[in-house]
Amino acid sequence: MTIAIATPLASSWQHVHADWWQDAQGNDIHRVEIDGDALYHCHHAGSTLPWDAVATSLDEAMAIASRPPEPRYTTP
């Protein structure tokens, strides 16, 4: 399998394992295949959620995970 990365953000991402990418800030992208479709789960460093967003391409996932996470508001 060959994955072409066309985005300029790609230089800040390291391909850690077969379906896992990580940037210098600790943000992660995991590729998951479900019913033959590839989805990319984005996880922002320090987030308590299992993932913060889902994308349908690696370029989209890198763009999402590279921007600061949106603030989350919790109730006491």
Secondary structure, DSSP 8 states (H G I E B T S, - for coil): ------SGGGGGEEEEETTEEEETT--EEEEEEETTEEEEEEE-TT-SSS-SEEESSHHHHHHHHHS---------
